[in-house]
Amino acid sequence: MSRHDARDVVAHLAHDPQSRQAYLPIWFPEDTGKTTVRVPCTLGYHFIQRHKFLHCTYYIRSCDAVRHMRDDIYLTVRLQLWMLEQLRLIDPDWKLVKPGLFTMHIVSLHMFRNDFIKRWP
């Protein structure tokens, strides 16, 4: 039974290690246009294993360079390492796979004026 979470992506990669479809969505198409609640900045995470490396691409719509970017990078790399750890528990062949590239696509990287002034008066 599907849980619609990161464990589903692990199961997918364990079943098909060369998949190009190992994507963990945070922002769903049905969320489009819903402006009554705060929407997540993270769109999703794509994982792909190539040449014995597990790569992660992180798609994010908006990121504060001062307040959130470090945490977003750290947490995404931790997720990448967690995925690899889980895959190694399922299939010993994944023990040969190393953490690969981390790529982050930020649509709107920004800094608030007050943060800029604090750093560069």
N, C-alpha and C positions, 0 to 999 in steps of 0.2 A: 504494500500500500504506500502510495506517495505521500510524503510529509511536506513537500514543497519547501525544502530548506537545503542547507549546505550538504547534509547527508545524502540527499538525492544526487547531487553533483558528484560526490565521492562514489556512490554506487554506479553512476553512469560511466565514470572514468575507469572504474574497476572492471566493468563489463566491456568497455570499448576504449582502451588506452590511447588510441590514435584519433579519438573523436575531435571534431571541430565544434561540437555543440555543447560543451561543458560550460554552461553559463548560469550564474546565480543572479537572478534579477531582484532588485530592491524596488525599483520603480516599475510598475506594471502599466501596460497600455490603458487599462480601464481606469487608471488614476488620472489620465489626461483630462484637464479641464476642471478638476475638483480643487477649488481654491478656498473652500471654507475651513480647511485644516492645513496645518503646516506640512509641506511635502518634503520628502527626504532629498538631500543633496546628492546622495549616492544613487546612480542609475543601476549599476551592477558590476559583476566581476566575471571575467572570462578566463578559463583555465585551459591550457593546451600543453600536451606532452609531445615534445619533438627531440629527437637525438639524445634521449636520456636526461632531459631537463624539463621540469614542470614550470611553465611560464604563466604569469598572471598579468592580465590587463584590467585596469581599474577605470571605469567610466564614471565621472562625477560631473554634475551640471554646474555646481558652484562651490567655491572653496575660499575661505578666508586664509590668506597666506600667513598671517600672524597667529591667529587663535586656533586654527584647526588643521592646517596642512600637515604638521608633524605627526599629529595623532592619526590622521587618515592614512598616512604612509605607513606608520608603525603597525596599525591594526590590520591593514591589508597584507603586509608582508607576513604578519603572524597568521592570518587566514591561509595564505599560500603554504606556509610551513605546516599548519594543521592539516590541510588537505593532503599534503605529501605523507605526513605521519599516519593518517587514517588509511591511505592507500597501501602503505607498507604493512599495516596490520592485516589487510585483506589478502594481499598478494605479494609473496616474497620477491617477485621480479621488480617491484617498485623500489626495493632497497638499492638498486643500481641507479635510480633516478635521483638527480640532484635538484635543488632549487634553481630555477632558471631566471629569466629576465622579469623584472617588475616594470610595467609601463603604466603611466597614469595619464589619462586624457581629461583635462579640466576645461570645461567650456568657458567658465567665468571665474578666473583667478583674480581675487580682489583683496584690497586692504582698506580698512576704514581710515578716514582722515586723521582722527585722533591717535590711532596707532602709528601712523606715519610721522606725525608731529612729535610723538614721544621718542621715536627712534632717530629721527633726523630733524632736530629743531631748526 
